Amino acid sequence: METQNGADIIDVRDLVYTYPKTPQPAVKGVSFSVQRGEIFGLLGPSGAGKSTIQKVLTHQFRKLQQGAVTVLGREIQSWGANYYEKIGVGFELPNHFLRLTGAENLRFFASLYKSKTHNPLELLEMVGLGKAADVRVSDYSKGMMMRLNFVRALLHDPDLLFFDEPTSGLDPVNARIVKQIIRDQQAAGKTVVLTTHNMFDVEELCDRCGFMARGEMAALDTVESLKARYGQRKVKLTYLDHQQQLQTADFPLDGLGSNPDFQSALNGHDIQTIHSQEATLDHVFVEVTGVNLEADDGGVVQ
């Protein structure tokens, strides 16, 4: 086993990458680490550099231009083909053999691994594709292809998983299934790197996340710490006044229990809702980077 005893399964230091014929680097001196057993999110709009980092970490670039990257206890450049025995990758755009069935696709890819692989039919059942196991993939919907793509990354039971927009194109039911499988992988001791611009997935799944903007790591922390740092320490109270009109009032969170105005509002009105003013990750991202992911035009991802 090549992995060292340290807590970090990935360590990136001062990474710089520039694509040919482009004046500006796609990644500009980025540093971060991923701890063993965590779900780590890389967020950012198209062109922010997150997919470039994923390509580096999945060894799609054979040489580093600048910086140092260590994965599973070894410098990324020192890994050969056996690296793919250790990692699983689910790309955003599925690439399947369309004339083969779902089961045949998984059996083919399973044959490429030296290590023991999962039963393809069990994996297909896991994501609701059991009845489509013998259907040609050319007849699959986009969502079915995404689910097939997702379980293909799990075939050889890797310790480190990379997923790029794993819930893209999925309805809420199947998205929930995929997210639960990711949680189950973590519970089994696996490490997951999630590349996405979907804030809801990150809030539900990730222990820590890094915000990429314009090729730089604009912020990196736990999800709860980021939300607490940029949220407001207030409580919003919604109540019905004596004319049965809906009203709202904000109160400082500090000293709330002894605040006479808050106590008076509680005792004197019909309370409808009480909410802390916690920031959403989308709000945090806009505050930190000045970029709104919801306004992302879906341009070419670098």
N, C-alpha and C positions, 0 to 999 in steps of 0.2 A: 504494500500500500504506500503510494508516494506522498500522501497527505501528512503534513507535520502535525505536531501536537498543539499548535497555536489555535486561537479562537477564530482567526480569519481564514476563510476558504478562498477568498478573492482579495487581492491587494493591488490597487492601481495607484501609481505615483507619477504625477506630472506628465500625463499622457497628452501628446499632440499628434493630430493626424490631419493631413491636407490631401484632398483628392487631386489627381492630375488635372491641369488646366483650370484650376480654381485659385483665385488670388488669396482667399482667406481660409484658414484652417477650419475644418468642421468641428474639431475638438481642440480646445485651447488650454493646455496645462491642467487637465482634470485629475483630481486625486480623490479616492474613496476606498473603503473596504467593505466587504460583506462577511458577516459573521456566520459561522457554521450553524445551520439549523434555522436561520431566519428567512423571512420573505422580504426581499428588498425590491423597492420600486424605483424605476427610472422614469420620470415624467418629463414631458416637454412637447411642444408643437412640432410639426413637420420641419425638418431642417435644423432642429436644436442640437443635434449631435448624439442623441440617445441611441439611435440605431447603429451609428458608427461604433460606439462603445460596445454594443452587443456583438458586432462583427469581429471586433478585436478579441473579445472574451470567448467567442465561439471558434476562434482560430481560422477565420476566413481570410485574414491578412497574414501572410507568412512572415513578414518582417515588421517590426515596430519602427516608426520613424523617429520618435522621441519619447522618452519616458520608460517606465518599468512596469511590467504586469506579471504578477504571480498568481497562479490558479492551482489549487489542490497541492500546494507545497512546492511547485516547480515554476520556473520562469516559463511564460507562455511559449517562447520561441523554442524551448527544448522539447516540447511535446511533439510526438509524431502522430501517426494514424490511431494509436492506442488511446489518444485523448478522447476520441468519440465513443470509446467504451465506457468512459467515466461521466460523460455529460449527455443530457437529452435536450433537444431543441425543437420548439414549436414555432414555426415561422408565421408571420401575419398572413401571407399569401400561400395557401395550400399548394403543394406540388405533388400530385399523385399520378399514378399510371391509370389513365381514365378508362382503358379497355379492360382493366382487371377489376375484380370485385373488391369490396372493402377488406374482406378476410384475406384475399390473395395479396393485396398491397401489404398488409401487415406481415404476412408470412414471408414475403420477399425481403422486406427490410429486416426482419428477424434473422434471416439467413446470413446477413452481413456481419452479425456480431459473434464474437467468440464466447462471450458470457451467456449464461442461461437467460432465456427470455420468457416473458409472460405468455399465457395462452391468448392468442388474438381474439378468440370468440368471447373470452371473459372481459377483455378490454372493451370490445364493442358493446357488450351488454351494459357495461359500466356507464356509457354515455348514450344509452338508448338507441344504439344502432344494431342490436342483436338481430332484429328481423330483416335488416338491410345488409347482413353480412355477405350474402351471395348475390347482391345486386351490383351491377357495374357502377363504378364511381362516376362515370359520365352521366348517369341518371340521378346522382345525388344533388340535393340543393346546396347552396353555399353554406348554410348552417351545418348540414351533414358533413360536408368536406372539412369544415373547421373542427368538428368533433373528431373526425378520423385523424386529422392532422395532430390534434391535441394528444390523443392516446398513443400515437406513434412515438412520441417523445418518451413515453413511459415503458416502452417495450422491454428494454434491457435493464430496467430497475436502476437507473443512474443515481448517483449521490447528489449531483448538481443539475438543476433544470433551468433552462432559459425559455421563457414564453414571451412572444411578441403579440400583444393585443389578443389574448386567448378567448375573450368573450365577444369579439367582433362578429357581427352577423348572426348572433344567437338570440333567440327569444328569451324572455325572463326565466322560464322554467329551466331551459338547458344551460343558460348562463349560471344559474344557481348551482346546478349539478357540477359544472366545471370548477366553479370556485370552491365547492366543498371538496372536490378531489384534490385541489391544490392544498387546502388545509390538511387533508389527510396525509398528503405527502410530507408536509412539514411535521406532522405528528409522528411520522415514521422516521424522522431524523434527517430528511432531505433539506437541501438548501435551494431556494427558488429566487431567480432574478426575473422580475416582471417589468417589461418595457411597454409603456402604454401612455395614452393621454386621457384615459378614462379615470376620472377622479373617484368615482364611486367604487370601482374595483380596488383602487389603492386604499381607500378608507376602510373597506371591508377586510382586506387581506394583509396589507403590508405592516411589518413591524417598524421599519424605517423607510424613508424615501428621499431621493435626491431630485431636486428641480433643475433641469437643464434649460438654459436659454442662451441662444446665440453662441453655442459651443462651450459654454462655461457652466460649472456647477454653482448655481445661484444660492442654493440652500440645501442642507442635509441634516436631518434629525428624525426622531421618532414622529409618527403621525400626530400623536396626542400633544407632544411638545410644540410642534409647529402650530397646531390649532390654538393651543393655549397662549402662545407667544403673541399671535396676531389677532386673537379674539378680544372682545370687550368684557371686562369684569363687571357685568351688569346682569340683572334679571328683568325680563320683560313680563309684565302682568297684564292679562286681558280679562276684563270684568264687565258686568252690566251695571250701569249706574241706576239711580232711583227712577229714571224715566225709561229704564230697560233699553238704553242705548249702549252699544258696545264701545268700550273705551280701553285705552292702553296706557301703561305707565312704566317707566324704567326706574330701577333702584340699584344702587351700588351693591355689588356682591359682598364686599368687605363690610362687616358689621351688620349684615342683613337681619340677623335674628333679633337685634336690639333696636332696629330702625323703627321709630314710632310711626312714620308715614306708611311704612310697609305693613306694620301690624294693624293700623287703622284701615288700610285698604282690604286686608284679609278679613277683618271682622265686620266691616261695614258694607261689603258688596258681594254679589253673586259671582264668584271667581270662575272663569271659563278655562284659562290656560296659564301656566307658569313655565317660562323657558329661560335657561341661561343663554347668553348671547355668545355662543361658541362660534368661532370662525369655521367656515367650510374650507376644505383644501383648495377649492377653486379660488376662494377669496384670498387665501394665503399666497397662492401662486401669482395672482395678479399683483398683490402687494410687493412681493419679492422681486418679480421679474418685469412687471409692466406689460405682460403678455396675457391675453385671455384665451385659454385653450378652446373655449366654446366658439371662438371666432376663427379658429384655425381653418384655413381654406383647403386643407388636405393636399397640399402640394407635394412635390417629390421629396421623399424621405431620404436623408443622407445617412 
